[in-house]
Amino acid sequence: MEEAARQYVRKVSGFSAPAAHNREVFDEAVREITDATERLMHGLEIR
């Protein structure tokens, strides 16, 4: 899930690798999206 989040942040930001001054905000976005995706996947009910 983290790799999918990283790919999403790369696509949305337009950067494949952030500059040093953007690394913190880039990595935080990846963590937040990973967490949200994990909550989604654990919360889904399959019928």
C-alpha positions as CSV (number, residue, x, y, z in Angstrom):
1,M,0.0,0.0,0.0
2,E,2.9,2.3,0.7
3,E,4.2,1.9,-2.9
4,A,0.8,2.7,-4.3
5,A,0.6,5.8,-2.1
6,R,4.1,6.8,-3.2
7,Q,3.1,6.4,-6.8
8,Y,-0.1,8.5,-6.2
9,V,1.9,11.3,-4.6
10,R,4.5,11.3,-7.4
11,K,1.7,11.6,-10.0
12,V,-0.2,14.3,-8.2
13,S,2.9,16.3,-7.3
14,G,4.6,15.9,-10.7
15,F,7.8,14.8,-9.0
16,S,9.3,11.4,-9.3
17,A,11.7,12.2,-6.5
18,P,11.2,15.3,-4.4
19,A,14.0,17.8,-3.8
20,A,15.5,17.8,-0.3
21,H,13.4,20.8,0.8
22,N,10.2,19.0,-0.2
23,R,11.1,15.6,1.2
24,E,9.3,16.0,4.6
25,V,6.0,17.1,3.1
26,F,6.2,14.4,0.3
27,D,6.9,11.6,2.9
28,E,4.1,12.9,5.2
29,A,1.6,12.7,2.3
30,V,2.7,9.1,1.5
31,R,2.2,8.2,5.2
32,E,-1.2,9.8,5.4
33,I,-2.4,8.2,2.1
34,T,-1.0,4.8,3.2
35,D,-2.9,5.1,6.5
36,A,-6.1,6.1,4.8
37,T,-5.8,3.2,2.3
38,E,-5.2,0.7,5.2
39,R,-8.3,2.0,7.0
40,L,-10.4,1.7,3.8
41,M,-9.2,-1.9,3.1
42,H,-9.8,-3.0,6.7
43,G,-13.2,-1.4,6.8
44,L,-14.6,-2.8,3.6
45,E,-17.2,-5.6,3.9
46,I,-17.2,-8.2,1.2
47,R,-20.5,-9.9,0.7
